[in-house]
Amino acid sequence: MNKDCSMWAKRLSILLALTIGCCGATYAQGMMEYAGVVGIPKPMPKTGGMTNMLNGLYGAPGKATSKAINASSTTTTTAPAANSASVRTTTTTKTKTASKPAKGAMVMSGDLPGQQVEAQRAAVLQITKTADATYKSGIDLKNKGKLEAAEAPLRQSLALRQRYWGDRDKRIPEIQLMLGEISNSRGQDAKAVADLEGALASFSKFDGPGSDNRLKPLLILSDSQAKLGEKVKSYESYSQAYRLATRAKLDAYNPVTLRLNTVKMALGVKKYREAVEMCELATSPTERAKLSQDQLLAVMGDYATALNGMNRTRDANEILAEAEKLRGSAPVAPVTEAPVTPPSSAVPVAPPGAVPVAPSGAPAN
């Protein structure tokens, strides 16, 4: 009996020792792996996204140019036939043609033979020189007033930059804005709208949608849209410019004057509620002090017109009565309809208090 108990005790002790040893090793290994002590390095995933990311780090148009360099390649294979008297020769020719432009990226020197690397570098350098030369030429011609001649080199520079550098070249929105100004000045408003919308999208991409750089293209865009008869779009563009100027507090653009012009345009497209909100702000105690008497009387007339448009006749009459007291005996007639014609085509950088772009009939300083 004692022997049987001893035998079972030995077996049980051996089993417990093995269990503790195995579990202890497992726990220790788990703790070490969690701490990174015995962590095995994982290979980099060979995916298209990873490849594009690595290529995109360098920002040069190598891939696009390497396609042009690798114009063609020829491979010849010769194999003996069953009898040594006849020889069969197979020739395969592969010709690479440039398809759609590739996104600009650097091809590392290890990816191409030495001669192709040198040819690629030379091609990239030539593209860069051409883009810069045409850019400088276009600006020079524009500054001299030769707008028609300036357009071609600027468009060439823009096309090269968009093809090879894409969203990495911050001169792109600058060139698009200049082209929009040129087209607007020459009366080519449809072309101006396309260029200016591109400039706005590019400025948003580089600097964010609230960038001050968007103010000038918005004002010119509003002008071209008005000339094309797109009054609602023109008002929306001008309204965005007004909001940007209010936030940015730029000296070149007077938010007070922009607000008065925006009110006129809002009345022209029957945006009465928005016009009332701006007029309420313009006639508030803090803002009223910034207006001349003529400006205040004009905005009060517009205020009454907007209130009538919302069927708030009593409020409109109160505003008109206040305006009469301010003006004296001469009554202030409300504006029944705000004729909004295109703003002036030029958008000068004006000193504070000047009107950068004013619709016809808008209050002048």
Secondary structure, DSSP 8 states (H G I E B T S, - for coil): -HHHHHHHHHHHHHHHHHHHHHHHHHHHHHHHHHTTSS---------HHHHHHHHHTS---HHHHHHHH--EEEEEEEEE-SSTT-EEEEEEEEE----S--------GGGS-HHHHHHHHHHHHHHHHHHHHHHHHHHHHHHTT-HHHHHHHHHHHHHHHHHHTGGG-THHHHHHHHHHHHHHHTT-HHHHHHHHHHHHHHHHHHH-TT-GGGHHHHHHHHHHHHHTT-HHHHHHHHHHHHHHHHHHT-TTS-HHHHHHHHHHHHHHTT-HHHHHHHHHHHTSHHHHTTS-HHHHHHHHHHHHHHHHHTT-HHHHHHHHHHHHHHH-SS-----SS-------S------TTS-SS--TT----
